[in-house]
Amino acid sequence: MDTRISGKTRLLGVFGTPITHSGSPVMYNFSFDYYGIDGVYLAFDCRESEMKDSLAAMRRLNMRGANVTMPCKQEAARNMDRLSPAAKFIGAVNTIVNDGGILTGHNTDGMGVVLDLKDHGKSVQDQKIVLLGAGGAATAIMVQCALDGAKSVTVFNRGASALEKAEKIGKKMKKEGVSCMLDYCLLSEEELLTETIRQGDILINATSVGMAPMSEGQSLITDMKAFHEELVVYDVIYNPEVTKLMKDAAENGCRKENIIGGKGMLLWQGACAFRLYTGLEMPVRELKEFLAKREKEGTPVLQDIVHEQKEYHEE
Ligand code: NAD
């Protein structure tokens, strides 16, 4: 029995479905233990239609905060008392902070990439970024890079309708004085894609292409001339740890230290949320060691999240 729980213990959690394999409870409870914080973090299965009830429960139970995952992020954003600038532009919330019944929605997904890049000694400031994809993760990354001073973000996507949605968000940001140059192109414009990457500083894959098991071994970059020595290559995919895009980049002139996979994004978006809940820095180094130990023991935490996403994508 956990004797740590008291009458004052605050509840936090994650809402979404499927949720039973979520790695978030391990990440946050590890961090609460590390600091001796009197909090407990649980996973709650929640469909989009149940999100309003979950928010009412957050207020009623005086929960300190909650993460939100698929498919509830947009519905959460529609029902917040306040929204952070990033969450407002994106129209989706992955972190909710409850201050005395006032619920503020944040989106830390894009920040996860920005902070992971920083952890690798790279800044997005004044950088020319090429972004593959215009889905949930891509939109969050586009907004955060623009807010954090990127020189330009050129979005390449398979379909036109998601590009139009991204463009709408870009127009809103411009109206509010965000100065980053934003461009929207179709992936079928292959020569333009190669040339834009050749001229770019950071290439980010924010599509599911390359992810195990469905598209492992695939990459959207087929022209190896796109890669160059100064290019930073970031892949949001963390299973497999080294994607085809990352292998191709390494074999075609990019420096090893400039090729980064998506595991860190997961940790750093959580670290951002942890700071919002507690005002403290998540013990990322210790958490990484703990996660590596679990992986070695054959009970990986992040692998569980991958299973959860796989189920979602297969629905
Ligand atoms: P989404 O469904 O909103 O978007 C998927 C994107 O992939 C779209 O832009 C779609 O056009 C593109 N895409 C899919 N198949 C394609 C193909 N064959 N050719 C070209 N484009 C294709 O999903 P999302 O939530 O944005 O997630 C995208 C990926 O990012 C997933 O693999 C997810 O696991 C990963 N992700 C990682 C983290 C992390 O912490 N590392 C966080 C969020 C998402």
Boltz pocket constraint, residues with backbone or C-beta under 6 A from the ligand:
constraints:
  - pocket:
      binder: B
      contacts: [[A, 109], [A, 112], [A, 132], [A, 133], [A, 134], [A, 135], [A, 136], [A, 137], [A, 138], [A, 157], [A, 158], [A, 159], [A, 162], [A, 187], [A, 206], [A, 207], [A, 208], [A, 209], [A, 211], [A, 220], [A, 235], [A, 236], [A, 237], [A, 238], [A, 262], [A, 263], [A, 265], [A, 266], [A, 267], [A, 269], [A, 309]]
      max_distance: 6.0
